[in-house]
Amino acid sequence: MAFTPLHDRVLVRRVEGTEKTKGGLIIPDNAKEKPAEGEVVAVGAGSKDEDGDRIAMDVKVGDRILFGKWSGTEVTIDGDELLIMKETDILGILEAASAVKAA
């Protein structure tokens, strides 16, 4: 992909949720909420502090993240529907299930 976000912005691909409830009911497409979980596709270099030094980003490409329901701006790049958001819109990084069990 030939796109790099600027400053403290992050490019995110939404991760689709399950199509069934825990009880086994199938949820139709028009009733689904947009997932608030995604995978980081690209990361900017980070913002600058008052002295002009770069502030390192806390997320990296490949991280699975949670973000606010109304976070980001929807864009289409190379036919993919993605979100561009500031790093501050990200609520947290999801750890792999195996890493959580090991801890």
MOCOR-V859115 format. One record per backbone hydrogen bond with DSSP energy under -0.5 kcal/mol. NH is the residue of the N-H (numbers start at 1). CO is the residue of the C=O. E is the energy in kcal/mol with one decimal. If there is no record, write none. Layout:
nh={NH;NH}
co={CO;CO}
e={E;E}
//
This chain:
nh={3;9;10;11;12;12;13;14;15;16;21;24;27;28;31;32;32;38;39;40;41;42;44;46;49;52;55;56;62;63;64;65;65;66;67;68;71;73;75;77;77;80;82;82;83;84;85;85;87;89;90;91;92;94;100;101;102;103}
co={1;6;85;42;10;83;39;12;37;14;25;21;19;26;28;28;29;65;13;63;11;11;9;7;53;49;47;54;40;60;94;38;63;92;36;89;68;84;82;75;80;77;75;80;12;73;10;83;8;86;87;66;66;64;96;97;98;99}
e={-0.7;-1.5;-3.1;-2.8;-0.5;-3.0;-2.6;-0.5;-2.6;-0.6;-2.4;-1.6;-3.1;-0.5;-1.5;-0.7;-0.8;-2.2;-2.7;-2.6;-3.3;-1.4;-2.2;-2.7;-2.6;-1.7;-3.1;-0.6;-2.5;-2.0;-0.6;-2.8;-0.5;-2.3;-2.4;-1.2;-1.6;-2.2;-2.7;-0.5;-2.3;-2.2;-3.2;-0.7;-2.7;-2.1;-2.3;-0.5;-2.4;-1.8;-1.5;-2.4;-1.3;-3.4;-1.8;-2.0;-1.5;-1.1}
//
